[in-house]
Amino acid sequence: MRNVLMGVFLSGAAALFAGCVAESDAGPTAALTAAVPAPPSLSGTTTSEPAPTMATSAIDVQPRVATYRCDGDKTLRVENLRSSVVLTDPQGDSVTLPASPASQQTRYGQTGYALVLEGNDALYMKGGKPPINCRR
């Protein structure tokens, strides 16, 4: 969970930094190129291989059904249908949460509920209650 939050922070910080770069006489593109140099290539050529994404990495592949042990010795059961999850929360309530946004396979939610899955960790949020950290 900390990695997701750090990624959001860093991408926001990069966008903020990019907006603060002064323009030179050559125009804004030249200023950005000078301020943020391209990373060196190991072989001298660039490759067109796509970067791995969070949703396809082995650590983020979620089981179809999982039981998580949560703070306070509580249990969260998650049936993962990929485009939605059916969960039974620590209070015994059963709810179906759609992926949010629809293309996600790690974030689910609807009004009053949210679930974030990252590897073996789950963060469950229910309106009016403190967030619950869980681990399978």
C-alpha positions in Angstrom: 0.0 0.0 0.0 2.9 2.3 0.9 4.3 1.7 -2.6 1.1 2.8 -4.3 0.9 5.9 -2.3 4.6 6.7 -2.9 4.0 6.2 -6.7 1.1 8.6 -6.7 3.2 11.1 -4.7 6.2 10.8 -7.0 4.2 11.1 -10.2 2.5 14.2 -8.8 5.8 15.7 -7.7 7.3 15.1 -11.2 4.3 16.9 -12.8 4.7 19.8 -10.3 8.5 20.0 -11.1 7.9 19.9 -14.8 5.5 22.8 -14.5 8.2 24.9 -12.6 10.9 24.6 -15.3 11.7 28.0 -16.7 11.4 28.5 -20.5 14.5 29.4 -22.4 14.8 31.3 -25.7 14.6 28.0 -27.5 11.0 27.3 -26.2 9.5 25.1 -23.5 10.5 21.8 -25.1 14.2 22.7 -25.0 13.9 23.8 -21.4 12.3 20.5 -20.4 14.9 18.5 -22.4 17.7 20.3 -20.7 16.1 20.0 -17.2 15.3 16.3 -17.5 18.0 14.5 -19.5 17.1 11.2 -21.1 18.4 8.1 -19.2 21.5 6.6 -20.7 21.1 3.5 -22.9 23.1 0.4 -21.8 23.6 -0.8 -25.4 23.7 2.6 -27.1 20.3 1.9 -28.7 16.8 2.2 -27.4 14.4 -0.6 -27.2 10.6 -0.6 -27.7 9.9 -3.1 -24.9 6.9 -2.0 -22.8 7.5 -1.4 -19.2 5.9 -4.0 -16.9 2.7 -2.8 -15.4 1.4 -3.4 -11.9 -1.6 -5.3 -13.0 0.5 -7.9 -14.9 3.3 -8.4 -12.4 3.4 -11.7 -10.7 3.1 -10.2 -7.2 -0.3 -8.6 -8.1 -2.0 -11.6 -9.5 -4.8 -12.2 -7.0 -6.3 -15.7 -6.2 -9.9 -16.3 -7.2 -10.9 -16.7 -3.5 -8.8 -15.5 -0.6 -9.2 -15.0 3.1 -7.3 -12.2 4.7 -6.3 -11.8 8.4 -7.0 -8.2 9.4 -6.0 -5.9 12.3 -7.8 -6.8 15.5 -7.9 -10.5 14.6 -10.7 -10.0 12.1 -11.3 -11.8 8.8 -12.0 -10.5 5.3 -13.0 -13.0 2.6 -12.6 -11.8 -1.0 -13.9 -13.6 -4.2 -12.1 -11.9 -7.0 -14.0 -11.9 -10.3 -11.4 -9.5 -11.8 -14.0 -6.8 -13.0 -15.5 -6.9 -9.5 -15.0 -8.6 -6.1 -17.6 -10.1 -3.7 -16.4 -9.6 -0.2 -17.5 -10.6 3.3 -16.2 -8.0 5.7 -15.2 -8.4 9.3 -18.7 -7.4 10.4 -20.2 -10.2 8.3 -21.7 -7.9 5.6 -21.5 -9.2 2.1 -21.0 -6.6 -0.7 -20.1 -6.7 -4.4 -17.6 -3.9 -5.4 -16.9 -3.1 -9.1 -13.4 -2.3 -10.3 -12.8 1.4 -10.0 -12.0 2.5 -12.7 -13.4 -0.3 -14.7 -10.0 -1.4 -16.2 -8.5 -1.9 -12.7 -7.8 -5.3 -11.2 -6.4 -4.0 -7.9 -8.9 -1.2 -6.8 -12.6 -1.8 -6.2 -15.2 0.5 -4.8 -18.6 2.0 -4.7 -20.2 4.6 -2.5 -19.3 3.8 1.1 -16.8 1.0 0.3 -13.3 0.6 -1.1 -10.8 -2.3 -1.4 -7.2 -2.0 -2.6 -5.3 -5.2 -3.3 -1.5 -5.2 -3.5 0.3 -8.5 -3.5 -0.6 -10.2 -0.2 -2.0 -7.0 1.3 -5.5 -5.6 1.3 -6.7 -2.3 2.5 -10.5 -2.3 3.2 -12.4 0.9 3.8 -16.1 1.1 4.9 -17.9 4.4 5.4 -17.9 5.5 9.1 -15.2 3.0 10.1 -11.5 3.3 10.2 -9.6 1.6 7.3 -8.5 -2.0 8.0 -5.2 -3.4 7.0 -5.3 -7.1 6.0 -2.8 -9.8 4.9 -3.3 -13.2 3.4 
